[in-house]
Amino acid sequence: MSRTEKPANTRAEHIRQRREHKSSARQKNVRRGGRSKAQSQSKYYEVNVPPVVVRGNVGTPMLQRTVTRKRQRRQVTIPLRGSGAEVVIPGLPVIQLSAKWISGALAILFSFLLLFMISSSTFQVSQPEIQGLHRLTASDIEAVLHLNGESIFTVNPEEIQQHLETSFPELKNIRVEIGLPASVSILAEERQPVIAWRTDDQTYWSDEEGVLFQPKGDEQELLTINIDGEMPFEAIEASLTAEIDELAIQALAARPRKVDAAALSTAQELAKEVEAGTSLAYSQENGLGWVNASGCKVYVGMDTLNMDEKMSVYQAISQELDDRNLTPKVISVANVNAPFYRLEP
């Protein structure tokens, strides 16, 4: 009986061992290639997908997930004295700014700073300092410039100089200087009048250069010239071109009006030939001359050449008219070869 049972037990034992071997092999396979349920539910895993090869190109993976790690927050460890324990607290985050952020912040900062400086009363001009004036006053200058309350950062010295040259032709050698916080200094020289040119409705002063400007103050002892007709303005020479240069036009318009150079020199020379205090006369037709004691206008032309001969011809004509008891209104010796007189003006 015992012999019959021993082979049965041996066979049962053999089957049991084979099953255990398969079970252990299966578990090894699971450990090597498979993943547990907890791993399948986790989103932090890596899947290696074989590359998909396209004809003519190198294969590239269509999907590749890599294991991502959570970013660790900065921590600060503070040891406690005596106990050997430590306290761990979260550290402050590190802010990293790019160059664009920095440049943008600087631009905004400078914009606010500039706005503050422009609007601040510290940098506003109150009253410009003006030197070199005699007939003009600081009020005359300020009435044209309007600098009171203007920010020093918007003041342009060149524009102020051009504005003064245009508005006040009696000024020359103008210099404008500005400084912080709100300083504006104007240095200029006033032209000295030498001749007063009188028309029917207006009077001009001119200096020794012939620059015309409006009278300001007393005439003092100026040489006076009475104008019959138009003023002897200096002719502006400009080449005519197909295209007009706007800058050239503006430059000519900004220039002060001047007396014709020939008329100016002739008037100064003629003033030496007549008695002091004698008024001179000007006519566009007859040139320059003077008014004699009887009220007659004597013209000698636009130059003082042959002045001795002209004076001799004038005296001869005047003597002849006195002998005939005639009182002329006009005598012209501008052309010594063809002098004339008129009994009517």
C-alpha positions in Angstrom: 0.0 0.0 0.0 2.8 2.3 0.9 4.5 1.7 -2.4 1.4 2.7 -4.3 1.0 6.1 -2.4 4.6 7.2 -2.9 4.4 7.8 -6.6 1.1 9.8 -6.2 2.6 12.1 -3.7 5.7 12.6 -5.8 3.6 13.5 -8.8 1.4 15.9 -6.8 4.6 17.5 -5.4 6.0 17.9 -8.9 2.9 19.7 -10.2 2.9 22.0 -7.2 6.5 22.9 -7.8 5.9 23.6 -11.5 3.1 26.0 -10.6 5.2 27.8 -8.1 8.0 28.2 -10.7 5.6 29.7 -13.2 4.1 32.0 -10.6 7.6 33.2 -9.6 8.6 33.7 -13.2 5.5 35.8 -13.8 6.2 38.0 -10.8 9.8 38.5 -12.1 8.4 39.6 -15.5 6.1 42.1 -13.8 8.9 43.5 -11.8 11.1 43.9 -14.9 8.7 45.4 -17.5 5.3 46.0 -16.1 4.2 48.7 -13.7 1.9 48.6 -10.7 -1.5 50.1 -10.5 -0.2 53.0 -8.4 2.4 53.7 -11.1 -0.2 53.7 -13.8 -2.2 56.3 -12.0 0.7 58.5 -11.4 1.4 61.2 -14.0 5.1 61.2 -13.4 6.4 58.4 -15.6 8.4 58.1 -18.8 7.2 56.4 -22.0 9.7 55.5 -24.6 8.0 55.5 -28.0 10.0 54.0 -30.9 10.7 56.6 -33.6 8.5 56.6 -36.7 10.7 56.5 -39.8 9.7 58.5 -42.9 11.3 57.7 -46.2 14.2 60.0 -47.0 14.3 61.6 -43.5 15.7 60.6 -40.1 13.1 59.2 -37.8 11.9 61.4 -34.9 9.9 60.4 -31.9 6.2 61.4 -32.1 5.8 61.4 -28.4 8.3 61.5 -25.6 7.4 62.2 -22.1 10.1 62.7 -19.6 9.9 62.5 -16.0 9.4 66.0 -14.5 10.4 66.9 -11.1 8.5 69.3 -8.9 10.4 72.6 -8.4 11.7 72.7 -4.9 11.0 75.9 -3.0 13.9 77.7 -1.5 14.2 77.1 2.3 16.2 78.7 5.0 17.4 76.6 7.9 17.8 78.4 11.3 19.6 76.4 14.0 18.3 76.7 17.5 21.0 77.3 20.1 21.7 74.7 22.6 19.0 72.2 21.6 20.6 71.1 18.3 17.2 71.5 16.5 16.7 73.5 13.4 13.8 75.5 12.1 13.1 75.4 8.4 11.2 78.3 6.9 10.4 79.0 3.2 12.8 81.5 1.6 11.9 84.5 -0.4 11.5 83.9 -4.1 14.3 85.1 -6.4 12.9 87.6 -8.9 14.9 87.5 -12.2 14.2 90.5 -14.5 15.2 90.6 -18.1 16.9 93.6 -19.9 13.6 94.7 -21.5 12.0 95.0 -18.0 14.9 97.0 -16.7 15.0 99.4 -19.7 11.2 99.8 -19.5 11.3 100.6 -15.8 14.1 103.1 -16.4 12.2 104.8 -19.2 9.1 105.2 -17.0 11.2 106.5 -14.2 13.0 109.1 -16.3 9.6 110.2 -17.9 8.2 110.9 -14.4 11.3 112.7 -13.4 11.3 114.9 -16.5 7.6 115.7 -16.0 8.3 116.7 -12.5 11.2 118.9 -13.5 9.2 120.7 -16.2 6.2 121.3 -13.9 8.2 122.3 -10.8 8.2 125.9 -9.9 11.9 125.6 -9.0 12.8 125.4 -12.8 10.4 128.2 -13.9 11.9 131.4 -15.2 10.7 134.5 -13.3 12.5 137.4 -14.9 15.3 137.4 -17.4 18.5 139.3 -16.6 19.1 141.9 -19.4 22.3 144.0 -19.8 23.2 146.7 -22.2 19.9 148.6 -22.5 19.6 152.4 -22.5 16.5 153.4 -24.4 14.7 150.1 -24.3 13.6 148.6 -21.0 13.3 145.1 -19.6 9.5 145.4 -19.9 9.8 145.9 -23.6 11.9 142.7 -23.9 9.6 140.6 -21.7 6.5 141.8 -23.6 7.9 140.1 -26.7 9.6 137.0 -25.2 7.0 136.0 -22.6 9.5 134.0 -20.5 7.8 134.6 -17.2 6.7 131.2 -15.9 8.4 129.3 -18.7 10.3 126.1 -17.8 14.0 126.4 -18.2 14.1 123.1 -20.1 11.9 124.5 -22.9 13.9 127.7 -23.3 15.9 127.8 -26.6 18.7 130.4 -26.6 18.9 130.5 -30.4 15.2 131.1 -30.8 15.3 133.9 -28.3 18.2 135.5 -30.1 16.5 135.3 -33.5 13.2 136.7 -32.0 15.1 139.6 -30.5 16.9 140.4 -33.7 13.6 140.4 -35.6 11.6 142.4 -33.0 14.3 144.9 -32.0 16.5 145.8 -35.0 18.1 148.5 -32.8 19.9 145.7 -30.9 23.1 144.1 -32.0 25.6 141.6 -30.7 22.9 139.7 -28.9 23.9 136.8 -26.7 21.6 134.6 -24.7 22.8 132.3 -21.9 20.7 130.0 -19.7 21.6 128.1 -16.5 20.0 126.0 -13.8 17.8 126.1 -12.0 16.0 129.0 -13.9 18.5 131.6 -15.0 18.2 133.5 -18.4 20.8 136.2 -19.2 20.5 138.5 -22.2 23.5 140.7 -23.3 23.0 143.1 -26.1 24.1 146.5 -27.4 21.8 149.3 -28.6 22.6 151.0 -31.9 23.2 154.7 -31.7 21.1 156.8 -34.1 22.8 159.3 -36.3 20.1 160.2 -38.8 16.3 160.7 -38.5 14.4 160.0 -41.8 11.0 161.7 -41.8 8.2 160.7 -44.2 4.7 162.2 -44.3 3.4 159.7 -41.7 6.4 158.1 -40.1 9.9 158.7 -38.7 12.8 156.2 -38.8 16.2 156.3 -37.1 19.3 154.8 -38.6 22.7 154.2 -37.2 26.1 154.6 -38.9 25.6 151.3 -40.7 22.2 152.4 -42.1 20.1 150.0 -40.1 16.6 151.4 -39.6 14.6 151.2 -36.4 11.8 152.9 -34.6 12.5 156.0 -32.6 12.7 155.5 -28.8 13.3 158.5 -26.6 14.5 162.0 -27.5 15.9 162.7 -31.0 18.8 164.6 -29.4 20.8 166.4 -32.2 20.2 164.0 -35.1 20.7 164.9 -38.7 17.1 165.1 -40.1 16.2 164.2 -43.7 12.8 165.0 -45.0 11.6 162.4 -47.5 9.5 163.4 -50.5 8.0 160.1 -51.7 9.5 156.7 -50.7 12.4 155.9 -48.5 15.7 155.0 -50.1 15.7 151.4 -48.8 18.6 149.1 -49.6 17.8 146.9 -52.6 17.7 143.2 -51.7 19.7 141.3 -54.3 18.4 137.8 -54.8 19.0 135.4 -57.7 15.8 134.3 -59.3 15.7 130.5 -59.5 13.0 128.1 -60.5 12.6 126.9 -56.9 12.6 129.4 -54.1 14.5 128.4 -51.0 12.2 128.9 -48.0 15.1 129.2 -45.7 16.6 132.0 -47.8 13.3 133.9 -47.7 13.0 133.6 -44.0 16.6 134.8 -43.6 15.9 137.8 -45.8 12.7 138.6 -43.9 14.6 138.4 -40.5 17.2 140.9 -41.7 16.6 144.5 -40.5 15.8 147.1 -43.2 18.7 149.3 -44.1 19.1 152.6 -46.0 20.7 152.5 -49.4 24.5 152.8 -48.9 24.9 155.6 -51.5 22.2 157.7 -49.9 23.7 157.2 -46.4 27.2 158.2 -47.4 26.0 161.2 -49.5 23.8 162.4 -46.6 26.8 162.2 -44.2 29.1 164.1 -46.6 26.4 166.7 -47.5 25.9 167.4 -43.8 29.4 168.7 -43.6 28.8 171.2 -46.5 25.8 172.9 -45.0 25.3 174.8 -41.8 24.8 172.9 -38.5 21.1 172.3 -37.8 20.1 172.5 -41.5 17.6 169.8 -42.5 18.3 167.7 -45.5 15.9 166.6 -48.2 15.5 163.5 -50.3 13.6 162.8 -53.5 13.7 159.6 -55.4 13.8 161.7 -58.6 16.4 164.3 -57.6 18.4 162.5 -54.9 19.7 164.3 -51.8 19.8 168.0 -51.0 19.0 170.5 -48.3 16.4 173.2 -47.5 17.9 176.7 -47.6 16.9 179.7 -45.6 14.1 180.7 -48.0 12.6 177.2 -47.8 13.8 176.1 -51.3 14.9 172.5 -51.7 18.3 172.2 -53.3 19.2 168.7 -54.7 22.7 167.6 -55.5 22.0 164.0 -56.5 23.1 160.7 -55.0 26.8 161.4 -54.8 29.1 164.1 -53.7 31.4 164.0 -56.7 32.1 167.5 -58.2 30.6 169.0 -55.1 32.5 172.3 -55.5 31.3 172.6 -59.1 27.7 171.8 -58.0 27.9 174.4 -55.3 29.1 177.0 -57.8 26.3 176.3 -60.2 23.7 176.5 -57.4 25.0 179.9 -56.2 24.9 181.2 -59.8 21.3 180.1 -60.2 20.3 181.5 -56.8 21.9 184.8 -57.5 20.1 185.1 -60.9 16.7 184.4 -59.3 17.3 186.9 -56.6 18.1 189.5 -59.2 14.8 188.7 -60.9 12.9 188.7 -57.6 11.9 185.1 -58.1 11.5 182.7 -55.2 12.1 179.1 -56.4 10.8 176.1 -54.6 13.2 173.5 -56.1 16.7 173.9 -57.5 18.5 170.8 -58.8 22.2 170.6 -59.7 22.5 166.8 -59.7 23.5 167.1 -63.3 25.8 170.1 -63.6 25.4 170.0 -67.4 21.6 170.3 -67.1 20.6 172.1 -63.9 17.0 173.3 -63.4 14.7 175.1 -61.0 11.0 175.2 -60.4 8.9 178.0 -59.0 6.2 175.6 -57.9 6.9 172.6 -55.7 
